[in-house]
Amino acid sequence: MAKNELVSLALLYDQPKHAYAINSIIKDIGLEHWAHLSRASIYSTLLRLQKQGCVKVTSAKVGRTPPRKIYAITAKGRKRLHDEQVAALRATVEPDSLFPLGTTFLFGMPPTEARAHCKARITDLKSILSHLDEEHDSYEGCEMEVALMVIRAARKHIHVEIESTRELMNLLRRRPRYYDDLLAGMKEHYKY
């Protein structure tokens, strides 16, 4: 399950909501930053969950506004949410992170270009870290212990990502032909 589906089902768990309310909650708790959820992706996720029978949709008119679609979790959606919560709690790696994969296959990219991209990545990660620090400060002193715990874990993860990126930059600085040598070794080993 994609994180959008997990979040959407979880936010429908207590009561039905319209998509705007779901997006407001996502924004209010900062998920669009550290979980990289977008408003557009939530709408498409809700449609997909409806087609899969995990949510049902009704329509409600509030005041003079046009009718809104109201989404409610179904029994199938609750089961799926539970299964995904278990999987998320037991996950030991981030399955959708391209950085480890990308660092494995930098064949053909000049080391100076790779280092420049790494430097830009560090800048992006520091920006995310800054936002997480602001989020953490905004929750300090309130009853959002889980939010604080998650933000602290995300901050630690960002620090590890920055350090890993610096290690790659240092490797490419020390051994600019590293990937050329790696590719040559693979050709020799696999005889292709």
N, C-alpha and C positions, 0 to 999 in steps of 0.2 A: 504494500500500500504506500502511496505517496504521502508525504508529510501533510499536504493540503487536505487529503481525505481524513487523516487522523485528527487534524485540528478541527475541521468542519464537523465531523461526527462528535467530537468531544464538546464543542461549543453548543451543539444541539441536545446534549445529554439531559440537561435539567429542564428545558422547555423549548417549544418551537420558537423559531426566530426568522426574521426576514434577512436577506443577504446583507443589507446595509448594516444591520445590527451586528452580524458576524464580523463584517469588515471593521466596524467601529471598535469592537473588542480586540481584534487583532492589532489595530493601530494603538489602542490605549495601553496594551501590555507589551508593545514593542516587538511583536512577532515578525512584522514586516522587515525588521532589521536583522535580528539574529537568526530567524528561521527562513528569511528570504521568501516571504509569502506576499503575493500581490493581489490587489482587488480583483483584477480580471481573472486570475487563476482560481479564485474562490468561486466565482460564478460558474465557470466551466466545471469545476469540481462538483458543485452542487447538482448540476445537470447530469453528470456522470453517475453520481451516487443515486440520483432518482432513477435513472435507467437500470441500475443494478439492484434496485429494490431496497436500498439502505436508508433512503429518506422518502417521505411522501410530501406532496406539495398541495397546499390549499391556497385559496385567495382570500384576502381580507381588505376591506376598505376602511381607512382611518380618516375621519373628517372629510375634507374636500380633496384629499390626495387621490391619485389613481389607485386602483386595487394593487396590492402588493402580494407577491408570492411569499407564503409562509412555509418554511421547511421544518419538518419534524422527523426525528430519528425513528426508524422502525425496529421491530425485534431483530430482524436480520442485521440492521445497522448496529444495534447494541452488541450483538455477538461479534461482528466484525471489529468494532471498536475495541472490545475486550481482547480479542486475538492480537490486534496490532499493539495494544498497550503492553501485553506480555512480550511481544517481539521487540518493542522499543526498549523496554526495561532490561532485556537480556542482550541487546545489541552491543557488540564490542568494537565495531568499526563503523565508520561513516561510509555507507555504500555508494553515495553519489558524489563523493569528493574526487574531482578529476586531477588534483595536484599530484597525488602519489603516482597515478597512472602516467601523467604528463612527464614527471621527472624520470620515469623509466624509459620513455621513448622520445628523447630529444634528438634523435638522429637527424642530421642535416641542418640543424639550426646553429648558426654561428654562436660561440660562447658569449660574445659581447651582447648579442641580441637577447640571448637567454637571461643573462645577468640584468639587462635593462628591464625585461619583463618581471623578473624576480623583485627588482627594486620597486617597480610599480605595484606589485602584489603586496609588498610590505607596507607601502603607503596606504593601499586600500584596507589592509588588515588593521593598521593603526587608526584609521578613520572609524572602522567598526568598533574597535576597542574604546575609542573616545565616546562613541554613542552608548556603548554598554556601561561605561563609567557614569554617564549622565543618568541612564536608566537606574543603575544601582543606587545612586544618590537620591533619586526621586522616590524609591521604595524604602529607603532607610527609615527605621522608626515606625513603620506601619506593620500590619499583620500579614504581609505577603512573604512569609518565610520561604515558601517554595520558589517564588519568583526570584528572590535574592539568591537562593541556592543555585538555581539554573543560570542566572546571570554570572555568578562567580565561576561556575563551571565553564561557561562560554568564554569568559575572560581568560581563564587558564588555558583553554583550548587555543585561543587566538595567540597567546604568548608562545605556545608550542609550535603553531603554524609559522609564526615569525621566525623562531629559532631554526626550524627546518628549512625555511627559505634561505636564511643566511648561510646555513651549512651548504646548500646547493651552490649558492653564489661563491662561497669560498672554494668549493671543489672545482668549479669552473675556472676560477682565477688561478688555482694551483696547477690544475691539469686541464688546460684548454682542449686537449685532444681526447679527453676521457670517453666521450660518446663514440668517436671514431674508433678508438681502441676497443671499446665494448662491442661495437658492431663487427669489427674484424675478428674478435674472439668468438663471437656467435657464428660467423661464417665458417671459421675453422672447426669449431666444435660440432656444428650441425651439418657441415659439408653441403651447403646449398648453393 
